[in-house]
């Protein structure tokens, strides 16, 4: 994980990469409640050729992410926008396509809203394909 704007101690952003839908990334909600946008940046460890991203909402769909923007970078300095997307409020893996293969080491997701119309962001899994 290269960066996260907000997370609860028991729901860190690293959970996005553990391939376990029972664990989640959850932005702060207990004592501080920062509003959207929330940002998470994943370092894939090396430059890879990817065509899009895969998302999995939390099991109970409570506060599922809705509107997001996706960006990629090879150096964690200059980011290329890959589009604005609306994720479905479903309990299955969903995929967004960039429409072409791109080279990236870093994936940045910026949230705009969730299905609960509240301040927080929550997501179970994030990956590239």
C-alpha positions in Angstrom: 0.0 0.0 0.0 1.5 3.3 -1.0 -1.1 5.7 0.5 -4.5 5.8 2.2 -6.3 9.0 3.2 -8.3 7.4 6.0 -8.7 4.0 7.7 -9.9 2.5 10.9 -7.3 0.5 12.9 -9.2 -2.7 12.6 -10.1 -2.2 8.9 -6.8 -1.0 7.2 -6.4 -0.5 3.5 -4.0 -3.5 3.3 -7.2 -5.7 3.6 -8.0 -4.8 0.0 -5.2 -7.1 -1.1 -5.7 -10.2 1.1 -8.2 -12.0 -1.2 -10.6 -12.4 1.7 -14.1 -10.8 1.3 -14.6 -11.0 5.0 -12.0 -8.3 5.7 -12.5 -4.7 4.6 -10.9 -1.3 4.2 -13.1 1.1 6.1 -12.4 4.9 6.4 -12.6 6.5 9.8 -16.1 6.5 11.3 -15.7 6.2 15.1 -14.2 9.4 16.4 -13.5 11.3 13.2 -15.7 11.1 10.1 -14.0 12.6 7.1 -16.2 13.0 4.0 -15.6 12.0 0.4 -13.3 12.0 -1.5 -11.2 9.3 0.1 -8.1 8.0 -1.7 -6.2 4.8 -1.7 -3.0 4.1 -3.7 -1.8 0.5 -4.3 1.8 -0.2 -5.2 1.9 -3.4 -7.3 5.7 -3.7 -6.8 6.6 -3.4 -10.4 5.3 -2.0 -13.7 2.7 -4.3 -15.1 0.5 -4.4 -18.1 -3.1 -4.1 -17.0 -6.5 -3.7 -18.8 -8.7 -2.7 -15.9 -9.6 -3.2 -12.2 -11.6 -5.7 -10.2 -13.6 -4.7 -7.2 -15.5 -6.7 -4.5 -17.9 -5.0 -2.1 -18.2 -6.0 1.5 -20.2 -9.2 2.2 -23.2 -7.4 3.7 -23.2 -4.5 1.2 -23.5 -2.0 4.0 -22.3 1.3 2.6 -21.0 -0.2 -0.6 -18.8 2.1 -2.8 -20.8 3.7 -5.6 -19.0 6.4 -7.6 -15.2 6.3 -8.0 -12.4 7.6 -10.2 -9.5 5.4 -11.3 -5.9 6.6 -12.1 -2.7 4.8 -12.9 1.0 5.7 -12.6 4.4 4.2 -13.2 6.2 6.5 -10.7 3.7 7.6 -8.0 4.1 11.2 -9.1 2.3 11.6 -12.4 -1.1 10.0 -12.6 -3.2 9.3 -15.7 -7.0 9.4 -15.3 -8.6 6.1 -16.4 -12.2 7.1 -16.0 -15.1 7.7 -13.6 -17.1 4.6 -12.8 -20.2 3.6 -10.9 -19.8 0.3 -9.1 -22.8 -1.9 -8.7 -24.3 -2.6 -5.2 -23.7 -6.4 -5.6 -22.0 -9.1 -3.7 -19.9 -10.4 -6.5 -16.6 -9.4 -8.2 -17.1 -6.7 -10.8 -14.7 -5.4 -13.4 -14.0 -2.1 -15.0 -12.1 -1.9 -18.3 -9.7 0.9 -19.3 -10.5 0.0 -23.0 -6.8 -0.6 -23.7 -3.8 -2.2 -22.0 -1.8 0.3 -19.9 1.5 0.1 -18.1 1.2 0.8 -14.4 2.9 0.2 -11.0 0.4 2.3 -9.0 -3.3 2.3 -8.9 -5.2 5.2 -7.3 -8.8 5.1 -6.5 -10.7 8.2 -5.4 -14.1 7.8 -4.0 -17.0 10.2 -4.6 -20.0 8.4 -2.9 -21.4 5.2 -1.4 -24.8 3.6 -1.6 -25.6 4.7 2.0 -25.3 8.4 1.0 -22.8 8.8 3.9 -19.3 10.0 4.5 -17.4 6.8 4.6 -15.8 4.4 2.1 -15.7 0.7 2.5 -14.5 -2.0 0.1 -13.4 -5.6 0.5 -11.1 -6.3 -2.4 -9.3 -4.4 -5.2 -7.2 -5.9 -7.9 -5.8 -5.3 -11.4 -6.3 -7.5 -14.5 
